[in-house]
Amino acid sequence: MRAVVQRVVSASVAAGSSRFSEIGRGLLVLLGVARGDTGTEAEWMSRKIAQLRIFDDEAGRMNLSVRDTGGDILLVSQFTLYGDASRGNRPGFSGSADFEIARPLYESVLHLTGLQLGRPVTAGWYGEAMQVALINDGPVTLILDTPQRL
């Protein structure tokens, strides 16, 4: 699994004319599921997202997690994180898990991260075209990859 984690002042996602979700201070997480990923990777990623210490403490040092600060998380599926454009100009997505495999793993990360936080995580809509807006705080942006075959 791969995640792009951004510390945000606020973030929102929309799909179509009536679907809209938003959060305040917290994390916007774009999540891609790779071929071969399992529940083990989902558990690792959910723990890492909830416990990642990228918020400032009283001394101004990155020492607090989103869980520590009471911040929110917006989790958005992003199969293009496994896009490969190393050959040619059009990316290939053969590294991304198939829809039938990826969706339950995305939903597992969503659920497990909520358990880590002790409250629900806000989500986008799996498999739909979405418009994501954010105000990055810092900016702080990290790329997380699960270890090879945990």
ABEGO torsion letter per residue (X at the ends): XBBBBBBBABBBBBBEAABBBBBBBEBBBBBBBBBGBBAAAAAAAAAAAAABBABBBAAGBBABBAAAAGBBBBBBBBAAAABBAABEABBBAAABBBAAAAAAAAAAAAAAAAAAAGBBBBBBBBGBBBBBBBBBBOBBBBBBBBBBGX
